Amino acid sequence: MDIALVTGASGLIGSAAVRFFAEQGLKVVGIDNDLRRYFFGEEASTVWNLNRLQSEVTNYIHENEDIRDCAALERIFKTYNKDIKLIIHAAAQPSHDWAATEPLTDFAVNANGTLNLLEMTRQHCPEAVFIFTSTNNVYGDAINHYPLVELETRWELEQDHPYYARGIDETMSIDRCVHTIFGASKVAADIMVQEYGLYFGLKTGVFRGGCLTGPDHSGTQLHGFLAYLMKCAITGRHYTVFGYQAKQVRDNIHSQDLVTMFWNFYQKPRCGEVYNAGGSRYSHCSMIEAIQRCGEIVGRPMNWSYSEQNRLGDHIWWVSDVQKFKNHYPEWDFEYSLDDILIQIYEGLSRREDCAMV
């Protein structure tokens, strides 16, 4: 039976991939040891999501292993060998702020862990498709130096700028800017995935995500923008916005829309290809706009405040141009708008015990 191997299987993107590819008839082997709990604390644990997967997805096998452990990975890859047709690598240390507290751990997970998986793929299943969940932070904060205009509720690019209509494309330089420690470790992984495609001929695809989101996100203060924002809106917990007049802009892509991008790439893979993968102009908002909409959905204003000190390396404005992917895979398109995403997050969180209405 054809096998999809998914790292970070209990997380937002990993669990969406598990469900989707199981529905397509693949046997799914997930690798996840709940490092998110170590990074961000108990409320970030993904055990609740793992329990759902194990009870609801019949052709799912879970491996409680760490991608830094080469011996554990080799055991898994040797077990399934050339039956592995797809690797979706979604495991990561995903936070700028946390990375600065433990740079060695951050790099070991993001860069070394990715290299471990690539080498296991090359040795045991070189014909498999390898999909890597990268990040727009590989571009660093270069966009902050572009001609931005402050509007009432957001920052915007000047309308005559080439990036204004569709967003930032893959030709933007990743050099000479602040990436943060997290961004740098993801750059290393991103480039290595490309190199295994271009140098060794593996079928590798890099997807540089904007804000990846959806109802199965274990959002915390340090990671999971919309999920944590909605959690604060539901519980009344205080939320702090850092810098840029609370008008910084993010594009947001639903986990399911990203996974269907993966599906299209799996059907017709390329070697060492790179795609920006965010909500584009279809699904984006500023912090103030998101706060206002969360309050409307919950039915009361959010409890929030503003801090003048921005986070180092943070984007003032980010909208991803996904046209390159659409050109390569014209059957793909967005299914979930920003409002769809926020309502689904609200409904999902409202059913969870840690977000009981107050």
C-alpha positions in Angstrom: 0.0 0.0 0.0 1.3 3.5 -0.9 2.4 5.4 2.2 2.5 9.1 3.0 4.9 10.0 5.8 3.9 13.1 7.7 6.1 14.9 10.3 4.5 17.2 12.8 1.5 14.9 12.3 -0.5 16.2 15.3 0.0 19.8 14.5 -2.1 22.1 12.3 -0.8 21.3 8.9 0.4 17.8 9.7 -3.1 16.7 10.9 -4.8 18.2 7.9 -2.4 16.4 5.7 -3.0 13.1 7.6 -6.8 13.4 7.1 -6.6 14.5 3.5 -4.1 11.9 2.2 -5.8 9.1 4.2 -9.0 10.0 2.4 -7.2 9.7 -0.9 -6.4 6.1 -0.1 -2.9 6.3 1.2 -1.7 4.7 4.4 -0.4 7.5 6.6 2.5 7.2 9.0 2.8 10.2 11.3 5.9 11.3 13.3 5.3 13.7 16.2 6.6 13.7 19.8 4.7 16.8 20.9 7.7 19.2 21.0 5.2 22.0 20.8 4.4 21.4 24.5 8.2 21.8 25.2 8.3 25.0 23.2 5.2 26.8 24.4 3.7 25.0 27.4 0.8 22.8 28.2 -1.8 24.8 26.3 0.2 24.3 23.1 0.2 20.5 23.4 -1.1 18.7 20.3 -2.0 15.5 22.2 -5.7 16.3 21.9 -5.4 16.4 18.1 -3.4 13.1 18.1 -6.1 11.4 20.1 -8.6 12.5 17.4 -6.5 11.3 14.6 -6.0 7.9 16.2 -9.7 7.5 16.8 -11.0 8.9 13.5 -8.4 7.9 10.8 -8.4 4.2 10.4 -5.3 3.9 8.2 -3.1 6.0 10.4 0.0 4.8 12.3 1.7 7.0 14.8 5.4 7.2 15.6 6.3 9.1 18.8 9.8 10.0 17.5 12.0 13.1 17.2 13.2 14.2 13.7 16.6 14.9 15.3 17.0 11.2 16.0 18.6 9.7 13.0 18.4 6.1 14.3 14.7 6.4 14.9 14.1 7.9 11.4 16.2 5.1 9.8 14.1 2.5 11.6 10.9 4.0 10.2 12.3 4.5 6.7 13.7 1.0 6.6 10.4 -0.4 7.7 8.4 1.1 4.9 11.2 1.7 2.4 10.0 2.2 -1.2 6.4 2.0 -0.2 6.8 5.6 0.9 5.6 7.6 -2.0 5.2 11.0 -0.2 6.9 12.8 2.6 5.2 15.9 4.0 7.6 17.6 6.4 5.6 19.9 8.6 7.4 19.5 11.9 9.3 22.6 13.1 10.2 25.0 15.9 8.0 27.8 14.6 8.5 30.9 16.8 10.8 33.9 16.4 10.9 34.7 20.1 11.4 31.1 21.3 14.2 30.5 18.8 16.3 33.3 20.4 16.1 31.5 23.8 17.5 28.3 22.5 19.2 28.8 19.1 20.9 25.4 19.1 17.6 23.6 19.6 15.9 25.7 17.0 18.5 25.0 14.4 18.7 21.3 15.3 15.0 20.9 14.8 14.5 23.1 11.8 17.7 22.6 9.8 19.3 19.4 11.0 15.9 17.6 11.3 15.1 18.5 7.7 18.5 17.3 6.5 17.9 14.0 8.3 14.6 13.5 6.5 16.1 14.4 3.1 18.9 12.0 3.5 16.6 9.2 4.7 14.5 9.9 1.6 17.5 9.7 -0.7 18.7 6.5 0.8 15.5 4.6 1.2 12.8 6.0 -1.2 14.4 8.3 -3.7 11.4 8.3 -6.0 9.1 9.7 -3.3 7.8 13.2 -3.4 9.2 15.4 -0.6 7.1 18.5 0.4 8.6 21.0 2.9 6.5 23.5 4.8 8.8 26.5 4.8 8.0 30.1 5.8 7.8 33.6 4.4 10.4 34.5 7.0 13.1 33.2 4.8 12.7 36.6 3.1 13.5 38.4 6.3 12.3 41.9 7.0 13.2 43.3 3.6 9.6 44.3 2.9 9.8 46.8 5.8 12.1 48.9 3.7 9.7 49.1 0.7 7.4 52.1 0.2 4.7 51.5 2.7 1.8 53.9 3.3 -0.1 54.2 6.7 -3.9 54.0 6.3 -6.6 54.1 8.9 -6.5 50.4 9.8 -3.5 49.1 8.0 -0.2 49.6 6.3 -0.2 49.2 2.5 2.2 49.2 -0.3 2.0 52.1 -2.7 -0.5 51.2 -5.4 2.0 51.6 -8.3 4.4 49.1 -6.7 4.7 45.7 -8.6 3.8 43.8 -5.5 0.7 45.7 -4.7 -1.9 43.8 -6.9 -1.0 40.2 -6.1 1.6 40.4 -3.3 5.2 39.3 -3.0 6.5 36.7 -5.4 9.4 34.2 -5.2 11.9 36.5 -6.9 12.3 38.7 -3.7 15.8 38.5 -2.3 16.4 36.6 0.9 19.7 38.4 1.5 20.8 41.5 3.5 18.0 41.7 6.0 17.0 40.5 9.5 15.6 37.0 9.5 15.5 36.3 13.2 17.1 33.0 14.5 14.0 31.1 13.4 14.1 32.6 10.0 17.7 31.7 9.5 17.2 28.1 10.5 14.3 27.8 8.1 16.5 29.4 5.3 19.0 26.6 5.9 16.3 23.9 5.6 14.6 25.7 2.7 17.9 25.8 0.7 18.8 22.2 1.5 15.4 20.9 0.3 16.0 22.8 -3.0 19.5 21.4 -3.2 18.3 17.8 -2.8 16.0 18.4 -5.7 18.4 20.3 -8.0 21.6 18.3 -7.1 20.3 14.8 -6.4 17.2 15.0 -8.5 14.7 14.3 -5.8 11.1 15.5 -6.3 11.2 18.3 -3.7 8.8 21.2 -3.3 9.3 24.1 -0.9 6.1 25.9 0.2 6.9 29.3 1.9 3.8 29.8 4.0 2.3 33.0 5.2 0.2 32.7 8.4 -0.9 29.1 8.3 -4.1 28.7 10.2 -7.3 26.8 10.8 -9.6 25.3 13.5 -7.1 22.6 14.6 -4.3 25.0 15.6 -3.1 24.9 19.2 -2.4 28.6 19.2 -0.3 30.3 21.9 1.1 33.8 22.5 4.4 32.9 20.7 2.9 31.2 17.7 -0.5 30.8 16.0 -1.6 34.4 15.3 -5.3 33.9 14.5 -6.0 30.9 16.7 -4.5 32.6 19.7 -6.2 35.9 19.0 -9.6 34.1 18.8 -8.8 32.2 22.0 -8.2 35.5 23.8 -11.5 36.8 22.3 -13.4 33.8 23.6 -11.9 33.6 27.1 -11.4 37.3 27.7 -7.7 36.9 28.1 -5.6 40.0 27.4 -3.9 40.3 24.1 -0.9 42.6 23.3 0.0 43.9 19.9 3.6 44.8 19.4 4.5 47.8 17.3 3.6 49.3 13.9 0.5 51.1 15.3 -1.2 47.6 15.4 -1.6 48.0 11.6 0.8 45.3 10.4 -0.8 43.1 7.7 -0.7 39.3 7.4 -2.1 37.0 4.8 -3.7 33.9 6.2 -4.2 30.5 4.5 -6.5 27.8 5.7 -4.7 24.5 6.4 -6.9 22.7 4.0 -6.1 25.1 1.2 -2.4 24.5 1.8 -2.8 20.7 1.9 -4.7 20.8 -1.5 -1.6 22.6 -2.8 0.4 19.7 -1.6 -2.0 17.3 -3.3 -1.6 19.0 -6.7 2.2 19.0 -6.3 2.2 15.3 -5.4 0.3 14.6 -8.6 2.8 16.4 -10.8 6.0 16.9 -8.8 9.0 19.0 -9.8 12.6 18.9 -8.6 13.7 21.7 -6.2 10.7 24.0 -6.8 9.8 26.9 -4.6 6.3 28.4 -4.1 5.0 31.2 -1.9 1.9 29.8 -0.2 -0.2 32.3 1.8 -3.7 33.8 1.7 -2.7 36.4 -0.9 -5.1 39.2 -1.6 -7.9 36.7 -1.1 -7.4 36.3 2.6 -5.5 38.9 4.5 -6.0 41.5 7.3 -4.2 43.8 9.7 -4.0 43.3 13.4 -6.6 45.9 14.1 -8.9 44.4 11.5 -8.5 40.9 12.9 -9.2 42.2 16.5 -12.3 43.9 15.4 -13.6 40.9 13.5 -12.9 38.5 16.4 -14.8 40.8 18.7 -17.8 40.8 16.3 -17.8 37.0 16.0 -17.6 36.5 19.8 -20.1 39.2 20.5 -18.0 41.5 22.7 -14.9 43.7 22.2 -11.5 42.1 22.8 -9.4 42.9 25.8 -6.2 44.2 24.2 -3.5 46.8 24.4 -0.7 48.2 22.3 3.1 48.1 22.9 5.2 50.5 21.0 8.1 48.0 20.8 7.9 45.9 17.7 9.3 42.4 17.5 12.7 42.3 15.8 12.5 41.1 12.2 8.7 41.3 12.2 6.9 42.1 8.9 5.0 45.3 8.7 3.2 44.1 5.6 3.1 40.7 4.0 0.8 39.4 1.3 2.0 36.3 -0.7 1.7 36.1 -4.5 0.6 32.6 -5.3 0.4 33.1 -9.1 3.4 30.9 -9.8 1.7 27.9 -8.2 -1.5 28.7 -10.0 0.3 28.8 -13.3 1.9 25.4 -12.6 -1.3 23.9 -11.2 -4.3 25.8 -12.7 -6.9 23.5 -11.1 -6.0 24.7 -7.6 -7.7 27.7 -6.0 -8.6 29.0 -2.5 -11.7 27.6 -0.9 -11.6 29.4 2.5 -11.9 33.2 2.9 -10.6 35.1 6.0 -14.2 35.1 7.4 -14.5 31.3 6.8 -11.3 30.8 8.7 -12.2 33.0 11.7 -15.6 31.4 12.1 -14.2 27.9 11.9 -11.5 28.7 14.5 -14.2 30.2 16.7 -16.4 27.1 16.4 -13.5 24.7 16.9 -12.1 26.5 20.0 -15.6 26.9 21.5 -15.9 23.1 21.6 -12.6 22.7 23.4 -12.4 22.5 27.2 -9.5 25.0 27.5 -11.6 27.7 25.8 -14.9 27.4 27.5 -17.0 30.6 27.2 -16.8 33.0 30.1 
